[in-house]
Amino acid sequence: MSNIRLYVRSIHRAFINQWKSFINIKNLIQELFQIIEKKEKITQTINLAGKKLERRREIINSGNFVPQSKVINFIR
C-alpha cells in the first residue's frame, strides 16, 4: 500500500512541477508579446515623428516658411 502512495505522490509532484513549468512558459510568452507590442508602439512613434519632420522639411524647402523670430519682429 505504501508503494502506491509513493507512486501517487510522485505523480502528483511531477504534475505540479509540469504545471509550474507551463505557467512559467505562459508568463514568458505573455512578456514576449508585451515586448513586441512596445516595440511596435515605439516604431509607430518613430515613423510619425519622421513624417512630421519630412513635412516640416517640405514646408521649409517650399519657400513659404517664415521663421518665428521674423514674425515676432514684424509684430513688434
PDB file of N, H, CA, C and O in Angstrom:
ATOM      1  N   MET A   1       0.817  -1.198   0.000  1.00  0.00           N
ATOM      2  CA  MET A   1       0.000   0.000   0.000  1.00  0.00           C
ATOM      3  C   MET A   1       0.858   1.258   0.000  1.00  0.00           C
ATOM      4  O   MET A   1       0.536   2.243  -0.665  1.00  0.00           O
ATOM      5  N   SER A   2       1.961   1.215   0.758  1.00  0.00           N
ATOM      6  H   SER A   2       2.223   0.415   1.298  1.00  0.00           H
ATOM      7  CA  SER A   2       2.808   2.399   0.819  1.00  0.00           C
ATOM      8  C   SER A   2       3.468   2.669  -0.532  1.00  0.00           C
ATOM      9  O   SER A   2       3.747   3.822  -0.863  1.00  0.00           O
ATOM     10  N   ASN A   3       3.719   1.628  -1.308  1.00  0.00           N
ATOM     11  H   ASN A   3       3.493   0.692  -1.039  1.00  0.00           H
ATOM     12  CA  ASN A   3       4.289   1.821  -2.639  1.00  0.00           C
ATOM     13  C   ASN A   3       3.325   2.583  -3.540  1.00  0.00           C
ATOM     14  O   ASN A   3       3.741   3.414  -4.347  1.00  0.00           O
ATOM     15  N   ILE A   4       2.042   2.296  -3.396  1.00  0.00           N
ATOM     16  H   ILE A   4       1.704   1.621  -2.740  1.00  0.00           H
ATOM     17  CA  ILE A   4       1.034   3.002  -4.196  1.00  0.00           C
ATOM     18  C   ILE A   4       0.996   4.471  -3.805  1.00  0.00           C
ATOM     19  O   ILE A   4       0.902   5.346  -4.666  1.00  0.00           O
ATOM     20  N   ARG A   5       1.070   4.741  -2.498  1.00  0.00           N
ATOM     21  H   ARG A   5       1.146   4.030  -1.799  1.00  0.00           H
ATOM     22  CA  ARG A   5       1.074   6.141  -2.036  1.00  0.00           C
ATOM     23  C   ARG A   5       2.291   6.893  -2.581  1.00  0.00           C
ATOM     24  O   ARG A   5       2.176   8.028  -3.044  1.00  0.00           O
ATOM     25  N   LEU A   6       3.439   6.254  -2.521  1.00  0.00           N
ATOM     26  H   LEU A   6       3.532   5.331  -2.146  1.00  0.00           H
ATOM     27  CA  LEU A   6       4.645   6.893  -3.054  1.00  0.00           C
ATOM     28  C   LEU A   6       4.501   7.162  -4.548  1.00  0.00           C
ATOM     29  O   LEU A   6       4.892   8.217  -5.046  1.00  0.00           O
ATOM     30  N   TYR A   7       3.940   6.198  -5.240  1.00  0.00           N
ATOM     31  H   TYR A   7       3.622   5.340  -4.835  1.00  0.00           H
ATOM     32  CA  TYR A   7       3.733   6.353  -6.678  1.00  0.00           C
ATOM     33  C   TYR A   7       2.778   7.516  -6.961  1.00  0.00           C
ATOM     34  O   TYR A   7       3.031   8.334  -7.845  1.00  0.00           O
ATOM     35  N   VAL A   8       1.669   7.581  -6.196  1.00  0.00           N
ATOM     36  H   VAL A   8       1.463   6.916  -5.478  1.00  0.00           H
ATOM     37  CA  VAL A   8       0.699   8.669  -6.374  1.00  0.00           C
ATOM     38  C   VAL A   8       1.342  10.009  -6.033  1.00  0.00           C
ATOM     39  O   VAL A   8       1.132  10.994  -6.741  1.00  0.00           O
ATOM     40  N   ARG A   9       2.121  10.053  -4.958  1.00  0.00           N
ATOM     41  H   ARG A   9       2.291   9.253  -4.383  1.00  0.00           H
ATOM     42  CA  ARG A   9       2.802  11.301  -4.580  1.00  0.00           C
ATOM     43  C   ARG A   9       3.774  11.749  -5.668  1.00  0.00           C
ATOM     44  O   ARG A   9       3.839  12.929  -6.014  1.00  0.00           O
ATOM     45  N   SER A  10       4.525  10.791  -6.199  1.00  0.00           N
ATOM     46  H   SER A  10       4.471   9.832  -5.919  1.00  0.00           H
ATOM     47  CA  SER A  10       5.492  11.171  -7.238  1.00  0.00           C
ATOM     48  C   SER A  10       4.770  11.672  -8.491  1.00  0.00           C
ATOM     49  O   SER A  10       5.226  12.613  -9.140  1.00  0.00           O
ATOM     50  N   ILE A  11       3.647  11.041  -8.826  1.00  0.00           N
ATOM     51  H   ILE A  11       3.276  10.277  -8.299  1.00  0.00           H
ATOM     52  CA  ILE A  11       2.865  11.532  -9.968  1.00  0.00           C
ATOM     53  C   ILE A  11       2.342  12.933  -9.674  1.00  0.00           C
ATOM     54  O   ILE A  11       2.378  13.811 -10.536  1.00  0.00           O
ATOM     55  N   HIS A  12       1.856  13.136  -8.450  1.00  0.00           N
ATOM     56  H   HIS A  12       1.828  12.422  -7.749  1.00  0.00           H
ATOM     57  CA  HIS A  12       1.327  14.447  -8.060  1.00  0.00           C
ATOM     58  C   HIS A  12       2.419  15.510  -8.132  1.00  0.00           C
ATOM     59  O   HIS A  12       2.191  16.598  -8.660  1.00  0.00           O
ATOM     60  N   ARG A  13       3.608  15.200  -7.604  1.00  0.00           N
ATOM     61  H   ARG A  13       3.793  14.316  -7.175  1.00  0.00           H
ATOM     62  CA  ARG A  13       4.723  16.157  -7.660  1.00  0.00           C
ATOM     63  C   ARG A  13       5.110  16.467  -9.103  1.00  0.00           C
ATOM     64  O   ARG A  13       5.349  17.618  -9.469  1.00  0.00           O
ATOM     65  N   ALA A  14       5.162  15.417  -9.904  1.00  0.00           N
ATOM     66  H   ALA A  14       4.968  14.483  -9.607  1.00  0.00           H
ATOM     67  CA  ALA A  14       5.514  15.618 -11.317  1.00  0.00           C
ATOM     68  C   ALA A  14       4.479  16.504 -11.999  1.00  0.00           C
ATOM     69  O   ALA A  14       4.823  17.379 -12.794  1.00  0.00           O
ATOM     70  N   PHE A  15       3.215  16.271 -11.683  1.00  0.00           N
ATOM     71  H   PHE A  15       2.935  15.560 -11.037  1.00  0.00           H
ATOM     72  CA  PHE A  15       2.153  17.096 -12.264  1.00  0.00           C
ATOM     73  C   PHE A  15       2.296  18.548 -11.830  1.00  0.00           C
ATOM     74  O   PHE A  15       2.173  19.460 -12.647  1.00  0.00           O
ATOM     75  N   ILE A  16       2.559  18.764 -10.532  1.00  0.00           N
ATOM     76  H   ILE A  16       2.659  18.024  -9.868  1.00  0.00           H
ATOM     77  CA  ILE A  16       2.720  20.132 -10.025  1.00  0.00           C
ATOM     78  C   ILE A  16       3.918  20.800 -10.695  1.00  0.00           C
ATOM     79  O   ILE A  16       3.833  21.961 -11.095  1.00  0.00           O
ATOM     80  N   ASN A  17       5.028  20.080 -10.823  1.00  0.00           N
ATOM     81  H   ASN A  17       5.096  19.137 -10.498  1.00  0.00           H
ATOM     82  CA  ASN A  17       6.210  20.656 -11.475  1.00  0.00           C
ATOM     83  C   ASN A  17       5.921  20.994 -12.933  1.00  0.00           C
ATOM     84  O   ASN A  17       6.323  22.049 -13.423  1.00  0.00           O
ATOM     85  N   GLN A  18       5.227  20.098 -13.619  1.00  0.00           N
ATOM     86  H   GLN A  18       4.901  19.240 -13.221  1.00  0.00           H
ATOM     87  CA  GLN A  18       4.871  20.373 -15.012  1.00  0.00           C
ATOM     88  C   GLN A  18       3.950  21.579 -15.097  1.00  0.00           C
ATOM     89  O   GLN A  18       4.091  22.408 -15.996  1.00  0.00           O
ATOM     90  N   TRP A  19       3.008  21.682 -14.166  1.00  0.00           N
ATOM     91  H   TRP A  19       2.894  21.009 -13.436  1.00  0.00           H
ATOM     92  CA  TRP A  19       2.070  22.808 -14.166  1.00  0.00           C
ATOM     93  C   TRP A  19       2.821  24.117 -13.951  1.00  0.00           C
ATOM     94  O   TRP A  19       2.547  25.113 -14.620  1.00  0.00           O
ATOM     95  N   LYS A  20       3.783  24.110 -13.001  1.00  0.00           N
ATOM     96  H   LYS A  20       4.005  23.300 -12.458  1.00  0.00           H
ATOM     97  CA  LYS A  20       4.594  25.311 -12.759  1.00  0.00           C
ATOM     98  C   LYS A  20       5.377  25.669 -14.017  1.00  0.00           C
ATOM     99  O   LYS A  20       5.484  26.843 -14.370  1.00  0.00           O
ATOM    100  N   SER A  21       5.922  24.669 -14.691  1.00  0.00           N
ATOM    101  H   SER A  21       5.836  23.715 -14.404  1.00  0.00           H
ATOM    102  CA  SER A  21       6.658  24.928 -15.931  1.00  0.00           C
ATOM    103  C   SER A  21       5.736  25.525 -16.982  1.00  0.00           C
ATOM    104  O   SER A  21       6.115  26.449 -17.702  1.00  0.00           O
ATOM    105  N   PHE A  22       4.522  24.989 -17.065  1.00  0.00           N
ATOM    106  H   PHE A  22       4.214  24.239 -16.480  1.00  0.00           H
ATOM    107  CA  PHE A  22       3.551  25.517 -18.027  1.00  0.00           C
ATOM    108  C   PHE A  22       3.233  26.975 -17.719  1.00  0.00           C
ATOM    109  O   PHE A  22       3.171  27.810 -18.622  1.00  0.00           O
ATOM    110  N   ILE A  23       3.030  27.278 -16.429  1.00  0.00           N
ATOM    111  H   ILE A  23       3.080  26.600 -15.696  1.00  0.00           H
ATOM    112  CA  ILE A  23       2.711  28.660 -16.041  1.00  0.00           C
ATOM    113  C   ILE A  23       3.900  29.571 -16.368  1.00  0.00           C
ATOM    114  O   ILE A  23       3.711  30.686 -16.855  1.00  0.00           O
ATOM    115  N   ASN A  24       5.117  29.103 -16.105  1.00  0.00           N
ATOM    116  H   ASN A  24       5.271  28.197 -15.710  1.00  0.00           H
ATOM    117  CA  ASN A  24       6.303  29.906 -16.418  1.00  0.00           C
ATOM    118  C   ASN A  24       6.400  30.170 -17.915  1.00  0.00           C
ATOM    119  O   ASN A  24       6.692  31.291 -18.333  1.00  0.00           O
ATOM    120  N   ILE A  25       6.156  29.145 -18.720  1.00  0.00           N
ATOM    121  H   ILE A  25       5.919  28.234 -18.380  1.00  0.00           H
ATOM    122  CA  ILE A  25       6.204  29.315 -20.176  1.00  0.00           C
ATOM    123  C   ILE A  25       5.125  30.292 -20.621  1.00  0.00           C
ATOM    124  O   ILE A  25       5.371  31.159 -21.459  1.00  0.00           O
ATOM    125  N   LYS A  26       3.920  30.150 -20.053  1.00  0.00           N
ATOM    126  H   LYS A  26       3.720  29.446 -19.372  1.00  0.00           H
ATOM    127  CA  LYS A  26       2.812  31.051 -20.391  1.00  0.00           C
ATOM    128  C   LYS A  26       3.187  32.499 -20.051  1.00  0.00           C
ATOM    129  O   LYS A  26       2.941  33.408 -20.844  1.00  0.00           O
ATOM    130  N   ASN A  27       3.780  32.708 -18.876  1.00  0.00           N
ATOM    131  H   ASN A  27       3.980  31.970 -18.232  1.00  0.00           H
ATOM    132  CA  ASN A  27       4.190  34.060 -18.472  1.00  0.00           C
ATOM    133  C   ASN A  27       5.276  34.609 -19.391  1.00  0.00           C
ATOM    134  O   ASN A  27       5.255  35.787 -19.746  1.00  0.00           O
ATOM    135  N   LEU A  28       6.221  33.760 -19.774  1.00  0.00           N
ATOM    136  H   LEU A  28       6.238  32.802 -19.486  1.00  0.00           H
ATOM    137  CA  LEU A  28       7.276  34.203 -20.685  1.00  0.00           C
ATOM    138  C   LEU A  28       6.698  34.604 -22.042  1.00  0.00           C
ATOM    139  O   LEU A  28       7.124  35.593 -22.638  1.00  0.00           O
ATOM    140  N   ILE A  29       5.727  33.832 -22.522  1.00  0.00           N
ATOM    141  H   ILE A  29       5.380  33.028 -22.038  1.00  0.00           H
ATOM    142  CA  ILE A  29       5.090  34.166 -23.801  1.00  0.00           C
ATOM    143  C   ILE A  29       4.343  35.489 -23.690  1.00  0.00           C
ATOM    144  O   ILE A  29       4.397  36.310 -24.605  1.00  0.00           O
ATOM    145  N   GLN A  30       3.641  35.704 -22.566  1.00  0.00           N
ATOM    146  H   GLN A  30       3.598  35.037 -21.822  1.00  0.00           H
ATOM    147  CA  GLN A  30       2.939  36.975 -22.366  1.00  0.00           C
ATOM    148  C   GLN A  30       3.924  38.137 -22.341  1.00  0.00           C
ATOM    149  O   GLN A  30       3.666  39.180 -22.943  1.00  0.00           O
ATOM    150  N   GLU A  31       5.053  37.969 -21.650  1.00  0.00           N
ATOM    151  H   GLU A  31       5.263  37.123 -21.161  1.00  0.00           H
ATOM    152  CA  GLU A  31       6.073  39.018 -21.615  1.00  0.00           C
ATOM    153  C   GLU A  31       6.618  39.289 -23.013  1.00  0.00           C
ATOM    154  O   GLU A  31       6.851  40.441 -23.381  1.00  0.00           O
ATOM    155  N   LEU A  32       6.819  38.229 -23.787  1.00  0.00           N
ATOM    156  H   LEU A  32       6.630  37.294 -23.488  1.00  0.00           H
ATOM    157  CA  LEU A  32       7.311  38.388 -25.153  1.00  0.00           C
ATOM    158  C   LEU A  32       6.340  39.218 -25.983  1.00  0.00           C
ATOM    159  O   LEU A  32       6.756  40.115 -26.717  1.00  0.00           O
ATOM    160  N   PHE A  33       5.037  38.918 -25.869  1.00  0.00           N
ATOM    161  H   PHE A  33       4.700  38.189 -25.274  1.00  0.00           H
ATOM    162  CA  PHE A  33       4.048  39.686 -26.612  1.00  0.00           C
ATOM    163  C   PHE A  33       4.007  41.141 -26.154  1.00  0.00           C
ATOM    164  O   PHE A  33       3.809  42.037 -26.974  1.00  0.00           O
ATOM    165  N   GLN A  34       4.191  41.389 -24.857  1.00  0.00           N
ATOM    166  H   GLN A  34       4.352  40.661 -24.191  1.00  0.00           H
ATOM    167  CA  GLN A  34       4.235  42.764 -24.357  1.00  0.00           C
ATOM    168  C   GLN A  34       5.436  43.508 -24.935  1.00  0.00           C
ATOM    169  O   GLN A  34       5.326  44.678 -25.301  1.00  0.00           O
ATOM    170  N   ILE A  35       6.570  42.838 -25.018  1.00  0.00           N
ATOM    171  H   ILE A  35       6.660  41.887 -24.721  1.00  0.00           H
ATOM    172  CA  ILE A  35       7.762  43.459 -25.598  1.00  0.00           C
ATOM    173  C   ILE A  35       7.523  43.781 -27.068  1.00  0.00           C
ATOM    174  O   ILE A  35       7.907  44.848 -27.546  1.00  0.00           O
ATOM    175  N   ILE A  36       6.886  42.852 -27.786  1.00  0.00           N
ATOM    176  H   ILE A  36       6.574  41.985 -27.398  1.00  0.00           H
ATOM    177  CA  ILE A  36       6.591  43.081 -29.207  1.00  0.00           C
ATOM    178  C   ILE A  36       5.645  44.264 -29.369  1.00  0.00           C
ATOM    179  O   ILE A  36       5.833  45.088 -30.264  1.00  0.00           O
ATOM    180  N   GLU A  37       4.616  44.358 -28.503  1.00  0.00           N
ATOM    181  H   GLU A  37       4.463  43.689 -27.776  1.00  0.00           H
ATOM    182  CA  GLU A  37       3.680  45.485 -28.574  1.00  0.00           C
ATOM    183  C   GLU A  37       4.397  46.805 -28.313  1.00  0.00           C
ATOM    184  O   GLU A  37       4.156  47.792 -29.008  1.00  0.00           O
ATOM    185  N   LYS A  38       5.284  46.825 -27.306  1.00  0.00           N
ATOM    186  H   LYS A  38       5.480  46.023 -26.742  1.00  0.00           H
ATOM    187  CA  LYS A  38       6.039  48.046 -27.010  1.00  0.00           C
ATOM    188  C   LYS A  38       6.909  48.436 -28.197  1.00  0.00           C
ATOM    189  O   LYS A  38       6.996  49.613 -28.549  1.00  0.00           O
ATOM    190  N   LYS A  39       7.557  47.445 -28.817  1.00  0.00           N
ATOM    191  H   LYS A  39       7.486  46.489 -28.532  1.00  0.00           H
ATOM    192  CA  LYS A  39       8.403  47.717 -29.976  1.00  0.00           C
ATOM    193  C   LYS A  39       7.578  48.314 -31.106  1.00  0.00           C
ATOM    194  O   LYS A  39       8.013  49.255 -31.769  1.00  0.00           O
ATOM    195  N   GLU A  40       6.370  47.757 -31.328  1.00  0.00           N
ATOM    196  H   GLU A  40       6.017  46.992 -30.789  1.00  0.00           H
ATOM    197  CA  GLU A  40       5.511  48.279 -32.388  1.00  0.00           C
ATOM    198  C   GLU A  40       5.092  49.719 -32.093  1.00  0.00           C
ATOM    199  O   GLU A  40       5.047  50.549 -33.001  1.00  0.00           O
ATOM    200  N   LYS A  41       4.787  50.019 -30.826  1.00  0.00           N
ATOM    201  H   LYS A  41       4.824  49.344 -30.089  1.00  0.00           H
ATOM    202  CA  LYS A  41       4.405  51.387 -30.455  1.00  0.00           C
ATOM    203  C   LYS A  41       5.574  52.345 -30.668  1.00  0.00           C
ATOM    204  O   LYS A  41       5.390  53.458 -31.161  1.00  0.00           O
ATOM    205  N   ILE A  42       6.766  51.910 -30.297  1.00  0.00           N
ATOM    206  H   ILE A  42       6.915  51.005 -29.897  1.00  0.00           H
ATOM    207  CA  ILE A  42       7.953  52.750 -30.495  1.00  0.00           C
ATOM    208  C   ILE A  42       8.180  52.984 -31.982  1.00  0.00           C
ATOM    209  O   ILE A  42       8.487  54.101 -32.401  1.00  0.00           O
ATOM    210  N   THR A  43       8.030  51.928 -32.778  1.00  0.00           N
ATOM    211  H   THR A  43       7.781  51.022 -32.437  1.00  0.00           H
ATOM    212  CA  THR A  43       8.201  52.055 -34.228  1.00  0.00           C
ATOM    213  C   THR A  43       7.176  53.020 -34.808  1.00  0.00           C
ATOM    214  O   THR A  43       7.513  53.843 -35.658  1.00  0.00           O
ATOM    215  N   GLN A  44       5.925  52.925 -34.355  1.00  0.00           N
ATOM    216  H   GLN A  44       5.651  52.256 -33.664  1.00  0.00           H
ATOM    217  CA  GLN A  44       4.885  53.838 -34.830  1.00  0.00           C
ATOM    218  C   GLN A  44       5.221  55.279 -34.455  1.00  0.00           C
ATOM    219  O   GLN A  44       5.038  56.190 -35.262  1.00  0.00           O
ATOM    220  N   THR A  45       5.708  55.486 -33.239  1.00  0.00           N
ATOM    221  H   THR A  45       5.857  54.746 -32.583  1.00  0.00           H
ATOM    222  CA  THR A  45       6.077  56.831 -32.792  1.00  0.00           C
ATOM    223  C   THR A  45       7.219  57.383 -33.633  1.00  0.00           C
ATOM    224  O   THR A  45       7.195  58.545 -34.036  1.00  0.00           O
ATOM    225  N   ILE A  46       8.215  56.551 -33.896  1.00  0.00           N
ATOM    226  H   ILE A  46       8.235  55.606 -33.568  1.00  0.00           H
ATOM    227  CA  ILE A  46       9.351  56.987 -34.717  1.00  0.00           C
ATOM    228  C   ILE A  46       8.881  57.326 -36.129  1.00  0.00           C
ATOM    229  O   ILE A  46       9.296  58.335 -36.700  1.00  0.00           O
ATOM    230  N   ASN A  47       8.016  56.482 -36.692  1.00  0.00           N
ATOM    231  H   ASN A  47       7.680  55.663 -36.229  1.00  0.00           H
ATOM    232  CA  ASN A  47       7.507  56.746 -38.040  1.00  0.00           C
ATOM    233  C   ASN A  47       6.705  58.040 -38.085  1.00  0.00           C
ATOM    234  O   ASN A  47       6.826  58.811 -39.037  1.00  0.00           O
ATOM    235  N   LEU A  48       5.883  58.285 -37.060  1.00  0.00           N
ATOM    236  H   LEU A  48       5.785  57.659 -36.287  1.00  0.00           H
ATOM    237  CA  LEU A  48       5.095  59.515 -37.001  1.00  0.00           C
ATOM    238  C   LEU A  48       6.011  60.730 -36.898  1.00  0.00           C
ATOM    239  O   LEU A  48       5.791  61.739 -37.569  1.00  0.00           O
ATOM    240  N   ALA A  49       7.039  60.630 -36.056  1.00  0.00           N
ATOM    241  H   ALA A  49       7.218  59.811 -35.511  1.00  0.00           H
ATOM    242  CA  ALA A  49       7.988  61.736 -35.927  1.00  0.00           C
ATOM    243  C   ALA A  49       8.703  61.976 -37.252  1.00  0.00           C
ATOM    244  O   ALA A  49       8.936  63.122 -37.636  1.00  0.00           O
ATOM    245  N   GLY A  50       9.049  60.904 -37.947  1.00  0.00           N
ATOM    246  H   GLY A  50       8.859  59.973 -37.635  1.00  0.00           H
ATOM    247  CA  GLY A  50       9.706  61.038 -39.251  1.00  0.00           C
ATOM    248  C   GLY A  50       8.807  61.716 -40.263  1.00  0.00           C
ATOM    249  O   GLY A  50       9.270  62.536 -41.055  1.00  0.00           O
ATOM    250  N   LYS A  51       7.517  61.380 -40.244  1.00  0.00           N
ATOM    251  H   LYS A  51       7.141  60.713 -39.600  1.00  0.00           H
ATOM    252  CA  LYS A  51       6.575  62.018 -41.168  1.00  0.00           C
ATOM    253  C   LYS A  51       6.438  63.504 -40.865  1.00  0.00           C
ATOM    254  O   LYS A  51       6.386  64.329 -41.776  1.00  0.00           O
ATOM    255  N   LYS A  52       6.378  63.843 -39.564  1.00  0.00           N
ATOM    256  H   LYS A  52       6.420  63.172 -38.823  1.00  0.00           H
ATOM    257  CA  LYS A  52       6.273  65.257 -39.184  1.00  0.00           C
ATOM    258  C   LYS A  52       7.531  66.016 -39.609  1.00  0.00           C
ATOM    259  O   LYS A  52       7.453  67.136 -40.115  1.00  0.00           O
ATOM    260  N   LEU A  53       8.677  65.395 -39.398  1.00  0.00           N
ATOM    261  H   LEU A  53       8.740  64.485 -38.988  1.00  0.00           H
ATOM    262  CA  LEU A  53       9.935  66.028 -39.787  1.00  0.00           C
ATOM    263  C   LEU A  53       9.993  66.222 -41.295  1.00  0.00           C
ATOM    264  O   LEU A  53      10.420  67.274 -41.771  1.00  0.00           O
ATOM    265  N   GLU A  54       9.570  65.220 -42.043  1.00  0.00           N
ATOM    266  H   GLU A  54       9.224  64.365 -41.657  1.00  0.00           H
ATOM    267  CA  GLU A  54       9.559  65.324 -43.506  1.00  0.00           C
ATOM    268  C   GLU A  54       8.624  66.442 -43.955  1.00  0.00           C
ATOM    269  O   GLU A  54       8.945  67.191 -44.877  1.00  0.00           O
ATOM    270  N   ARG A  55       7.476  66.554 -43.306  1.00  0.00           N
ATOM    271  H   ARG A  55       7.215  65.945 -42.557  1.00  0.00           H
ATOM    272  CA  ARG A  55       6.521  67.624 -43.647  1.00  0.00           C
ATOM    273  C   ARG A  55       7.135  68.994 -43.369  1.00  0.00           C
ATOM    274  O   ARG A  55       6.975  69.921 -44.162  1.00  0.00           O
ATOM    275  N   ARG A  56       7.836  69.120 -42.246  1.00  0.00           N
ATOM    276  H   ARG A  56       7.967  68.366 -41.602  1.00  0.00           H
ATOM    277  CA  ARG A  56       8.495  70.398 -41.922  1.00  0.00           C
ATOM    278  C   ARG A  56       9.564  70.731 -42.963  1.00  0.00           C
ATOM    279  O   ARG A  56       9.704  71.883 -43.373  1.00  0.00           O
ATOM    280  N   ARG A  57      10.315  69.714 -43.386  1.00  0.00           N
ATOM    281  H   ARG A  57      10.201  68.778 -43.053  1.00  0.00           H
ATOM    282  CA  ARG A  57      11.328  69.944 -44.423  1.00  0.00           C
ATOM    283  C   ARG A  57      10.678  70.421 -45.716  1.00  0.00           C
ATOM    284  O   ARG A  57      11.190  71.320 -46.384  1.00  0.00           O
ATOM    285  N   GLU A  58       9.537  69.808 -46.064  1.00  0.00           N
ATOM    286  H   GLU A  58       9.122  69.078 -45.521  1.00  0.00           H
ATOM    287  CA  GLU A  58       8.828  70.222 -47.277  1.00  0.00           C
ATOM    288  C   GLU A  58       8.390  71.677 -47.179  1.00  0.00           C
ATOM    289  O   GLU A  58       8.514  72.433 -48.143  1.00  0.00           O
ATOM    290  N   ILE A  59       7.881  72.067 -46.019  1.00  0.00           N
ATOM    291  H   ILE A  59       7.781  71.453 -45.237  1.00  0.00           H
ATOM    292  CA  ILE A  59       7.433  73.457 -45.834  1.00  0.00           C
ATOM    293  C   ILE A  59       8.617  74.406 -45.943  1.00  0.00           C
ATOM    294  O   ILE A  59       8.532  75.434 -46.616  1.00  0.00           O
ATOM    295  N   ILE A  60       9.728  74.063 -45.279  1.00  0.00           N
ATOM    296  H   ILE A  60       9.796  73.228 -44.733  1.00  0.00           H
ATOM    297  CA  ILE A  60      10.910  74.936 -45.318  1.00  0.00           C
ATOM    298  C   ILE A  60      11.454  75.028 -46.739  1.00  0.00           C
ATOM    299  O   ILE A  60      11.804  76.117 -47.194  1.00  0.00           O
ATOM    300  N   ASN A  61      11.529  73.912 -47.441  1.00  0.00           N
ATOM    301  H   ASN A  61      11.245  73.027 -47.072  1.00  0.00           H
ATOM    302  CA  ASN A  61      12.087  73.898 -48.792  1.00  0.00           C
ATOM    303  C   ASN A  61      11.164  74.537 -49.823  1.00  0.00           C
ATOM    304  O   ASN A  61      11.610  74.910 -50.908  1.00  0.00           O
ATOM    305  N   SER A  62       9.884  74.667 -49.494  1.00  0.00           N
ATOM    306  H   SER A  62       9.521  74.365 -48.613  1.00  0.00           H
ATOM    307  CA  SER A  62       8.945  75.249 -50.460  1.00  0.00           C
ATOM    308  C   SER A  62       9.116  76.760 -50.591  1.00  0.00           C
ATOM    309  O   SER A  62       8.643  77.359 -51.557  1.00  0.00           O
ATOM    310  N   GLY A  63       9.787  77.370 -49.628  1.00  0.00           N
ATOM    311  H   GLY A  63      10.171  76.884 -48.843  1.00  0.00           H
ATOM    312  CA  GLY A  63       9.978  78.816 -49.684  1.00  0.00           C
ATOM    313  C   GLY A  63       8.870  79.584 -48.988  1.00  0.00           C
ATOM    314  O   GLY A  63       8.949  80.809 -48.893  1.00  0.00           O
ATOM    315  N   ASN A  64       7.862  78.922 -48.507  1.00  0.00           N
ATOM    316  H   ASN A  64       7.798  77.927 -48.583  1.00  0.00           H
ATOM    317  CA  ASN A  64       6.762  79.585 -47.816  1.00  0.00           C
ATOM    318  C   ASN A  64       6.973  79.633 -46.309  1.00  0.00           C
ATOM    319  O   ASN A  64       6.093  80.070 -45.568  1.00  0.00           O
ATOM    320  N   PHE A  65       8.113  79.193 -45.869  1.00  0.00           N
ATOM    321  H   PHE A  65       8.828  78.837 -46.471  1.00  0.00           H
ATOM    322  CA  PHE A  65       8.380  79.126 -44.435  1.00  0.00           C
ATOM    323  C   PHE A  65       8.927  80.459 -43.950  1.00  0.00           C
ATOM    324  O   PHE A  65       9.857  81.016 -44.531  1.00  0.00           O
ATOM    325  N   VAL A  66       8.328  80.960 -42.869  1.00  0.00           N
ATOM    326  H   VAL A  66       7.572  80.506 -42.397  1.00  0.00           H
ATOM    327  CA  VAL A  66       8.817  82.188 -42.235  1.00  0.00           C
ATOM    328  C   VAL A  66       9.176  81.831 -40.795  1.00  0.00           C
ATOM    329  O   VAL A  66       8.311  81.398 -40.034  1.00  0.00           O
ATOM    330  N   PRO A  67      10.441  82.007 -40.412  1.00  0.00           N
ATOM    331  CA  PRO A  67      10.828  81.677 -39.041  1.00  0.00           C
ATOM    332  C   PRO A  67      10.037  82.506 -38.034  1.00  0.00           C
ATOM    333  O   PRO A  67       9.660  83.642 -38.323  1.00  0.00           O
ATOM    334  N   GLN A  68       9.787  81.951 -36.870  1.00  0.00           N
ATOM    335  H   GLN A  68      10.093  81.028 -36.635  1.00  0.00           H
ATOM    336  CA  GLN A  68       9.015  82.646 -35.841  1.00  0.00           C
ATOM    337  C   GLN A  68       9.673  83.945 -35.415  1.00  0.00           C
ATOM    338  O   GLN A  68       8.974  84.909 -35.102  1.00  0.00           O
ATOM    339  N   SER A  69      10.995  83.998 -35.395  1.00  0.00           N
ATOM    340  H   SER A  69      11.563  83.216 -35.649  1.00  0.00           H
ATOM    341  CA  SER A  69      11.678  85.223 -34.965  1.00  0.00           C
ATOM    342  C   SER A  69      11.325  86.382 -35.891  1.00  0.00           C
ATOM    343  O   SER A  69      11.154  87.508 -35.423  1.00  0.00           O
ATOM    344  N   LYS A  70      11.213  86.133 -37.185  1.00  0.00           N
ATOM    345  H   LYS A  70      11.352  85.219 -37.566  1.00  0.00           H
ATOM    346  CA  LYS A  70      10.835  87.191 -38.122  1.00  0.00           C
ATOM    347  C   LYS A  70       9.396  87.624 -37.892  1.00  0.00           C
ATOM    348  O   LYS A  70       9.080  88.810 -37.989  1.00  0.00           O
ATOM    349  N   VAL A  71       8.521  86.669 -37.588  1.00  0.00           N
ATOM    350  H   VAL A  71       8.778  85.705 -37.509  1.00  0.00           H
ATOM    351  CA  VAL A  71       7.118  87.002 -37.327  1.00  0.00           C
ATOM    352  C   VAL A  71       7.021  87.853 -36.076  1.00  0.00           C
ATOM    353  O   VAL A  71       6.290  88.843 -36.052  1.00  0.00           O
ATOM    354  N   ILE A  72       7.749  87.480 -35.039  1.00  0.00           N
ATOM    355  H   ILE A  72       8.344  86.676 -35.058  1.00  0.00           H
ATOM    356  CA  ILE A  72       7.712  88.241 -33.783  1.00  0.00           C
ATOM    357  C   ILE A  72       8.257  89.642 -34.005  1.00  0.00           C
ATOM    358  O   ILE A  72       7.671  90.608 -33.518  1.00  0.00           O
ATOM    359  N   ASN A  73       9.370  89.779 -34.732  1.00  0.00           N
ATOM    360  H   ASN A  73       9.846  88.994 -35.127  1.00  0.00           H
ATOM    361  CA  ASN A  73       9.939  91.101 -35.003  1.00  0.00           C
ATOM    362  C   ASN A  73       8.983  91.938 -35.850  1.00  0.00           C
ATOM    363  O   ASN A  73       8.892  93.150 -35.655  1.00  0.00           O
ATOM    364  N   PHE A  74       8.281  91.322 -36.772  1.00  0.00           N
ATOM    365  H   PHE A  74       8.355  90.337 -36.930  1.00  0.00           H
ATOM    366  CA  PHE A  74       7.335  92.040 -37.610  1.00  0.00           C
ATOM    367  C   PHE A  74       6.172  92.574 -36.768  1.00  0.00           C
ATOM    368  O   PHE A  74       5.705  93.692 -36.985  1.00  0.00           O
ATOM    369  N   ILE A  75       5.714  91.778 -35.819  1.00  0.00           N
ATOM    370  H   ILE A  75       6.093  90.870 -35.643  1.00  0.00           H
ATOM    371  CA  ILE A  75       4.595  92.199 -34.963  1.00  0.00           C
ATOM    372  C   ILE A  75       5.025  93.346 -34.062  1.00  0.00           C
ATOM    373  O   ILE A  75       4.217  94.239 -33.809  1.00  0.00           O
ATOM    374  N   ARG A  76       6.227  93.364 -33.578  1.00  0.00           N
ATOM    375  H   ARG A  76       6.883  92.638 -33.784  1.00  0.00           H
ATOM    376  CA  ARG A  76       6.711  94.422 -32.683  1.00  0.00           C
ATOM    377  C   ARG A  76       6.850  95.668 -33.488  1.00  0.00           C
ATOM    378  O   ARG A  76       7.244  96.705 -32.956  1.00  0.00           O
TER     379      ARG A  76
END
